[in-house]
Amino acid sequence: MTRSLRPLLAAAAIAIGAPASAVTFIDFEGVPDGSLIGSTYAGLSFGTHAYVAVDSDAPNGSAEFANEPSPSTVMYFDSGSAVLTVAAGFDTGFSFWYASPASPAHVTLFDIGGNAIGDASLPALGSGPGDPNGGDIGVWASVGIALTCTGQPGCRAYSVEFGGVPYQALYDNITFGSLTPGPGVPAIPEPSTWALLALGASGLLVAKRRRS
């Protein structure tokens, strides 16, 4: 990990967040298509490279994929290295579903000092059927990453780095504190985020009425 990430991790450790022992998952449902995730969820920061895609089979969606674990919203990155910081940290492990037809990817977990304490190489899964609109992203796999420091005092991860080819991998049902993705306690959007989502939904409703 680069030195520039360490102050960010230190700040995250001081922030208020969910208990490390809680199993928390995010399915991204309700976030508008193409939105930057950022700090949508309390205690989590997805930085400036994580976005939401909504399946075109769902209302207001534009992306082409199928068989997602929890329809109809997933996460993707526009950078080859994107970092998710977790304010309270988490123990046990990290898990998720991913789809990547042609390009391998990797996910690495870091402790508060920027030391890698878990890693997974994600092979390309190939194309798969299922999208009625012809999209080739339809094969998903679940992955669990155990913390290598488990059993040691203070063993917690505070950041997750997603690496790979930009726009090539999709992620869903990311889960903190478990080796199996979901179920758990859903991450709660910040109050200001709820207001923005409500405003966006009302705007879509007005636009539909105008067209009709």
Buried (B, 14 or more C-beta within 10 A) or exposed (E): BEEEBBEBBEEBBEEEBBEBEBBBBBBBBBBBBEBBBBBBBBBBBBBEBBBBBBBBBBEBBEBBBBBBBBBBBBBBBEBEBBBBBBBBBBBBBBBBBBBBBEBBBBBBBBBBEBEEBBEBEBEBBEEBEBBEEEBBBBBBEBBBBBBBBEEEEEBBBBBBBBBBBBEBBBBBBBBBBBBBBBEBEEBBBBEEBEEBBEEBEEEEEEEEEEEE
